[in-house]
Amino acid sequence: MTAAELLDALRAANVNARANPDDGEGITVTEMADSANLSADQIRRHLRPMLKAGKVRVAKKRMVGMDGTYRTVASYVLIEDTAVKKAKR
């Protein structure tokens, strides 16, 4: 997965979060790794520079664990550039 593909996955997760607010915000490392067929460590290596550059922010998402209990896990949300938003209008 390239950094551009990761940004696309985060962008899609933003759209999904707006359409289904009950699913929580953003996408988890595990969800990204599963969809890209990569390890969680590989995804984290791509996320770190994006976090430092301010392109991505950390959020919280409630998910059901294997034991049926809810857990709050870290998820990642793409920060839309205001210049990009204005250009889309």
N, C-alpha and C positions, 0 to 999 in steps of 0.2 A: 504494500500500500504506500502510495506516495503522499506527501503532505497535501497536495491538491485533492486527492481522493478522500483523505481524512476530512478536509474542509467541506467537501461535498456531502459526506455522511453527517457531519454536524449540521450543515444547512438543512438537510432533509429531516433531521431530528427536530430542528426548530419548527419546521412546518408541521410536523406530526404533533408536536406539543401544543401548537395553537389549535389544531383540529381536534385533538383528544386531550384536554387538560387533565383528565383523571389519570392519565398514564405517567404524569410527572413531567419534569422539565429536563431536556437534554438527553444524552445517550451515555451509557456507562462504558468503561473500558472493555468489560466482558462482552457487551453487545457489539461494540466495534470490532473486537477481535474475532468474534464468531462470524460476523457478516463478511469480514475481509479474509477469513481463514488464516489469521496470524496469531501470534502469541500476545498476551497482555503486555509483556515487556516491550515488544516491538511497537505497539500502539503508544505506550507511555513515552518511548523515545521520540516519537513524532509530536506528542502533545506538549512536552516540556518547552521547546522553543516557541510554540504558539502561545502558551500561557505567559511566557516572559515578554513576548511581543505585544501582548494585550489583544490577541485575536480570539482568544477563548477564555471563558470564565468557568469557575467551578460552581456547581449548584448541588442541590440535594434531591434525591428521588426516592420515594418509598417503593420497595419491592417486596414481594412475598418470597421468603426463603423456602428451602426444601421441606422444612418442618412445619410450614404453614403460617409462621409468624411473619409480621412485617418488620422490615429493617430499613433504615435510612442509609443509602449508599451515595457515594460521590458520583456525580454525572457532569458532563461537559456541554457547554452551550456556546455556540458561535456568536461572537459579538459582531453584529453587522456594522460595517463602516458607514458613518453618516453620509459621506460623499457618495457611496454606492446607493444608499437609500434615496438620496435626492435625485440621482441620475435615473432611477427606475420610475420616478413620478412623471 
